Amino acid sequence: MDLLGDDYPYSTTALNGKHALVCGASKGIGAATAKFLARAGANVTVCARNTEALNKLCDELSTLGNGSHSALTLDLENTEAIRPALETLISDKGPVHILINNAAGPKGGPLLGVEVSDFEAPFKRHLHAAHTMVQTVVSGMEAEGFGRIIQIISTSVKEPIPNLGLSNTLRGAMASWSKTLSRELPACITINNVLPGFTDTERLGSLAASINEKTGKSVDDIHHNWMVQVPIGRLINPLETASAIAFLALPASGGIRGVSLAVDGGRLRSI
C-alpha cells in the first residue's frame, strides 16, 4: 500500500488551514506523522534538535500537500526554552490547532537498576515538555474553537514491557496526565494517546541491540520472539501509526476524548 499516494485514506483537504506542530519529527513515527498531516492539507511545523533533518523533511512535505511548512529546532529537555519558542512560532505562523507530543524514548533496562537521577531527562523531554506546550497553545485552540492534542507513547501503559522499566514508568505518567486533562480541557479540544507496538523504526533496532548486549541473544532471535507475539506477524509501518494519529486529528473525531489507542498488530492481550 502507498499510504501517502493513491491509497491515502483521508481527504487531502481535511485539515486545510489547520496548523499542526509535530514534535520528535526528525525521524520515525514523528516524521511519518508530519507527512500524513501534510497530505491532509495541514500547515505543519516540525520540531526536533536536528535542523538539517527538519529542513529536508520540510522539502518533502511541500510535495505532499498545499500547506505551508516550517522547522522549529528545539531541545525538549530545555524546559525554559519551550514556551518562548512556541510563543514566537504562534506569532509568526498563527495558532497551533494540532499538537503532537512525541519524543525519543528513554534507555532500556530493569527498573531496579535505574537511579533517581536517571528519571530527570526523560521526564523533562516527555511530561514536562508536553505540559508546557499544552499550557502555551490551549488558549489559541480555544479561541479558534478547535484543538487536537495527541501523545505518541507506548503499549506499556496497558501492559508493562520487560526490560523497559524507566520507559514503562514514564509512559504510565503520560497516560495518566492525558486522561486527567481530558476532564479539564475546553469542550472544543480533545486529547488522546496513540500506543505504538513493535514498529519498524531506529528505536526498535536500538532496543534489539541493547537486549543482544545484555543477554547474548541474537538480533534475529529477538525479532522472532517479538513477532510470535503479534497476530499480524510483522512490524508496523510508521505510516500506519501516523494514519491513526491523523484520524484523531480530524474535525470528525471530536467525539473521541481521553482514549489510548493501540497500533500494535493485536499484540496486547488486555481488553
N, C-alpha and C positions, 0 to 999 in steps of 0.2 A: 504493500500500500504506500502511496505517496501522500502522506498526511498534510503536506504543505502545497500540494498541487491539485490535481483533479479530484482526489479523494478527501480534500479538506471538508470537514463535516459541518461547518457553520457558515452563516452568511459572511461574505467578505466585507460587508458594511455594518456588521452588528455592533461594532464598537467605534464607529466613526465619531470623531470629536471627543473621545474619551482619552484622558492622559493616564497611562499606566507607568508605574515605577516598579521595575523588577530588580530586586537585589540578588547578589550572587550570580550575575548574568554572564560572566566571562566564559562559562563552560557548563556542560552537563544539563541538568534539568532547568536551571535558570536560563541558559541560552535558548533551550528549546521552547520555554515558556514565552520568552520575548518574541521569538519567531511566530508562534501561534497567535499571540495578541496582535502583532503587526499584520498578520494575514487577515485578521478580523477587522482591520481598519483603524486600530488604536494608534495614538501618538505614544511611542514607547521611549522612556528613559531607562537606560540600562546602567546598573550600578555595580561596581566591584573595585578592587585595588589595581587591576591590570588595565591601564589606559589603552595600550596597544590592542589588546584583545577586544575591548569595548568598541573602539573605533572601527575595527574590522567587522564586528558584529553589526554596527550601525549601517555600514555599507551594504551588508546582506539584507538587513531589514528593509532598506529602501527599495529592494527588488520584490518584496513580498506584498506590499500594500501601498496605499496612498498617504499614509501618515507621515508626520514629521518626527524624526528620531534623534536622540541625543545621548551623550555619555556623561555619567557622573562618577568621577573617581573618588572613592571614599573607603576608608578603613572602618568597618563596622565595630571594631573593638575600641575605637576612639569616640566614646560616647559623647564627649563635649563638642565634637565637630559635627555631629549628625544634624542637630536642629538648625544651626545657621546654614548648613549646606542645603537642607530641604527648603528653608525659607527663601534662599536665593533661587533655587530651582523653581519654586512656585511663582516667585516674582517674574522670572524670565519666561516660563513655559505655561503658566496657569495652574489651577488647582489639580491635585492628584485625585483621580477618580478611582483608580485601581492600584492597590498596594500589594506587592508580592514579597512577603518576608521569607528570605531564603539566605542561607549562609553555609559555609563548609562545616561539616560535622567534626566533633572532637575525636581525639585519638582513641583507638581501641584499648582493650584490656579489662581485667576484672575490677569491680568496684572497690574491693578491699585494698587494691594497690594504688588507688587514687588519693593523692594528698589534697588537703583543703585548698591549697593554693592553685591546684590544677583546675578547679571549678571556675576561677575568676575569668579567664579569657573567653572560654566558650559561652558562659552566661552573658558576658558583655556583648559578644558577637551575635547572639541569638535573642535572648529575652530582653536585655537592656536596650539593644538597638531597635527591636520591634516595638517595644513600649514607647520609646522616644519618638519613633516615626509615626505611630498611631496618634499620639498626642499632638504632633505637628500638623498632620494632614486632616484630622477629623473635622475641624471647623469648616474647612473648604469643602469637604464632601457634603456636610450638612447644608451649607449654603447652596450647593449645586443640586441638592435633592437626590444624590446618587453616590454610593460608595461601596466598594468591594475590597475586603481585606482577606488575604489568603496566605496561610502559612504552609510552607513545604517542610514537613517534619519527618516522621517515620512510623512504620507499623509498630514500633516498640512501645508506643503509647497504649496499645491494646495488649501486646504480648512482648515483654522484655526479651531482647536478643542476647544470647550468651556472648560473653567476652566484649560487650559494649556497655559496661557499667555506667560510665560517665555520660555517654550519649543517651542511654535509657532514662537516666535521671533528668537530664536537660529536656528531652523531648516531652516527658511527662509534665514538666513545669510549663512548657509552652502550650500544651493542650489544655491544661487547667486555666492558664491565663486567658487563652482564647475563649473558652467556654464562659468564663466569668464576664468578659467583655460583651459576649453575645446577649447578655441580660442588661447591659448598661448603655450600649451604643444607640444613637438615634435610629428611629424606625427605618429610615432610608438607607442605612448602612448595614451590610451583612458581613459577618466574619466566619470563616470556615478553615479547616485544615485539610490538606491532602497528604496522605501517608504512602510514600513510595515503598515498594518492596524491592526485590533484587533487580536493580536497574543497570543497564549497560552504560556505566559511567566510570570515570577515573577513580572516583571514590570507592566503588566496589572493587576495582583492581587493587587499590592500596590496602583494603581490608583483607583481601585474599593473601597478599604478600605478607601482611602482619601476622595472620594466622599461620602461614607457612613458616615464618621465622620462629614463632613461639612453639609450634607443635611438631614441625618437621613434615607435616602432611604436604603432599604435592599440590600445586595450584589446581591441577586437573581434578584431583580427588575432592578438593574443597568445593570447586564448582559443581561437581557431581552431587555432593551432599546437599548443596543448596537446591539444585534443580529437582531432586526427588521430592522436595517439599512443595513444589509449585505445580498445581494441576495442569497449567498450560505448557509446562515442560521447557520453558525458555526464559531468558532475561527480558525484562520490559524495555521497550524502546523509550528513551526520554520524551519523544514526541507524543507517545501515548499518555504519559503522565501530564504533559503540557495540555493535552486535549481536555483532561478532567479539570485542570486549573482554569482554562479558558471558559469552560462551561459554567463554572462557579462565578466567573467574572461578568457573565452576560446579564443584561437587564431582565431577561426572562427567568433568571434564577433567584429572584428576590425573595422567594418563599423558603429558601434553604439557608438556615442560620444556625451556627453553633455545632456543625457536624464535623466528624473526622472521616474522610472518605479514603479508603484504601485502594491503591492501584498496585496490586501485588500478584496478579495472576491466580488469585484464590488461595494463597499460602496461609493466610490467617485461619485458624480453626475456631476462633470465637465468633459469636453471632453479632 
